[in-house]
Amino acid sequence: MALPISPTPVLKGEDSKRFNLQLVKSSKKRISKKARERGLVLMRAVLKNADV
């Protein structure tokens, strides 16, 4: 029998501030063409095997 999925914890205080700062910082970073292509190849492989 499968275990139920527990709820996602809510970030508060310093944890929330740190998460938001990292989110803003990472959203400004650009990825390399090689990393982007690797992601696209993986996405296509997943979608190819998906039951749509």
N, C-alpha and C positions, 0 to 999 in steps of 0.2 A: 504494500500500500504506500502511495506517495505521501511525502510530508507536505503540509500546506506551506505556501510561501509566506514568510513573515513580512509585515509592512515595512516600507522604507523609512528609516529614521529621519527625523527632521533636524536639520543643522541649526544650531543656535549659538549666539555669542561669538567668541573668537573663531570657532570652527567655521561658522557661516562667513565671517569676514575673510578668512584665509581662502576659503573655497571661491568666493566671488572675485578676489584679487587674482587667483590663479586662472580663473575662467577668462577674465578680461585680458590678462597677459598672454594666454595661449591663443586667444582669438585673433590676436594681431600677428602671430607667427605665421610665416608662409612655409608650406611644405615643399620638399624638393620634387622635381619632376619624376624622379625614380620612385619615391614613396607614393606619389599620386598614382602612377601607373600600376604599382603593386596593389594598391587599394582597389583600383578599377578591375584588375584581373580577378581579385578575390570576390568582389561584388558580382561580377559576371558569372563566376563559377557557382556561387550560392544561388543566384537567380535561375541559372540553367537547371539546377536540381530541385527548385521549389515546385511545389504542387499548387499551381495557380489555376 
